[in-house]
Amino acid sequence: TGSIVEEELEFSLGDLCRVCSVRTEFVVELVDEGALEPAGSERDEWRFPGASLQRVRTALRLHHDLGVNAAGAALILDLLDDIERLRARLQDLD
């Protein structure tokens, strides 16, 4: 499935920006706000897990469709993660 493939992927900053058609500054803002957590200490060393692809695309939609800034997108992404965790817990209880 798509989620398994995403888990195996890893992107550099440039690759992630190209695949998502976003400017580097947009991704850097998401990192600064904690919405993305790359491995590596310097920008040219950053490596993003495959799940970052969906997070950037969601943040981009929030920005374009609703005018949400990077800080707002980070908050919304965290809330969406919480919802998914809660759904998974509910399924485990069934």
Secondary structure in CASP SS format (residue, H / E / C, confidence):
PFRMAT SS
TARGET T0000
AUTHOR 0000-0000-0000
METHOD secondary structure of the structure
MODEL  1
T C 1.00
G H 1.00
S H 1.00
I H 1.00
V H 1.00
E H 1.00
E H 1.00
E H 1.00
L C 1.00
E E 1.00
F E 1.00
S E 1.00
L H 1.00
G H 1.00
D H 1.00
L H 1.00
C H 1.00
R H 1.00
V H 1.00
C H 1.00
S C 1.00
V C 1.00
R C 1.00
T H 1.00
E H 1.00
F H 1.00
V H 1.00
V H 1.00
E H 1.00
L H 1.00
V H 1.00
D H 1.00
E C 1.00
G C 1.00
A C 1.00
L C 1.00
E C 1.00
P C 1.00
A E 1.00
G C 1.00
S C 1.00
E C 1.00
R H 1.00
D H 1.00
E H 1.00
W C 1.00
R E 1.00
F E 1.00
P E 1.00
G C 1.00
A H 1.00
S H 1.00
L H 1.00
Q H 1.00
R H 1.00
V H 1.00
R H 1.00
T H 1.00
A H 1.00
L H 1.00
R H 1.00
L H 1.00
H H 1.00
H H 1.00
D H 1.00
L H 1.00
G C 1.00
V C 1.00
N C 1.00
A H 1.00
A H 1.00
G H 1.00
A H 1.00
A H 1.00
L H 1.00
I H 1.00
L H 1.00
D H 1.00
L H 1.00
L H 1.00
D H 1.00
D H 1.00
I H 1.00
E H 1.00
R H 1.00
L H 1.00
R H 1.00
A H 1.00
R H 1.00
L H 1.00
Q H 1.00
D H 1.00
L H 1.00
D C 1.00
END
